[in-house]
Amino acid sequence: MSATNYYSGQEAPPELSTEDRRTHEVDPNAAPKRRINDTWFNRVRWPAFLVAWVAMGLAVFAYLFDLM
């Protein structure tokens, strides 16, 4: 059975083992769109949302605890 490159449909070189094909180093600059960009949303708004979500959860828990 021959190994086919998933993306291009080309045959893999026969001298490479399955393990070598699976664990090869990936060039980080090859697909820059696939990385999480360091945007304003990722640096500020997302952590702020998580903090607000936890604070609201604690407020609801405290409210329910006081009712008991």
C-alpha positions in Angstrom: 0.0 0.0 0.0 1.5 3.4 -0.9 1.3 6.4 1.2 -0.4 9.4 -0.4 0.1 13.0 0.7 -3.2 14.1 2.0 -2.9 17.7 0.8 -1.4 17.4 -2.7 -2.2 13.8 -3.6 1.4 13.1 -4.4 3.1 9.9 -3.5 5.4 10.1 -0.4 9.0 9.2 -1.0 9.5 5.5 -0.3 12.6 6.0 1.8 10.5 7.7 4.5 9.0 5.5 7.1 5.5 6.1 8.4 6.9 7.4 11.7 9.1 9.9 9.9 6.2 11.2 7.8 4.1 11.6 10.9 6.6 13.4 13.1 8.4 15.7 10.7 9.1 19.3 11.8 6.6 21.8 10.6 7.7 25.3 9.5 5.9 27.8 11.7 5.9 30.3 8.9 4.3 28.0 6.4 0.7 28.6 7.5 0.6 31.9 9.5 -3.2 32.0 9.3 -3.5 28.8 11.3 -1.8 30.3 14.4 -3.7 32.3 17.0 -2.9 35.9 16.2 -1.8 38.2 19.1 -4.7 40.6 18.6 -6.3 43.1 20.9 -9.2 40.8 21.5 -7.0 37.9 22.4 -4.9 40.0 24.8 -7.6 42.1 26.5 -11.2 41.3 25.8 -11.1 37.5 26.1 -9.3 37.5 29.5 -11.7 40.3 30.7 -14.7 38.2 29.6 -13.3 35.2 31.5 -12.8 37.3 34.7 -16.3 38.8 34.4 -17.8 35.3 33.9 -16.0 33.9 37.0 -17.1 37.0 39.0 -20.7 36.5 38.0 -20.5 32.8 38.8 -19.2 33.7 42.3 -21.9 36.3 42.8 -24.6 33.8 41.9 -23.1 31.2 44.2 -22.9 33.7 47.1 -26.5 34.8 46.5 -27.7 31.1 46.6 -25.6 30.4 49.6 -27.2 33.3 51.5 -30.6 31.9 50.7 -30.0 28.6 52.6 
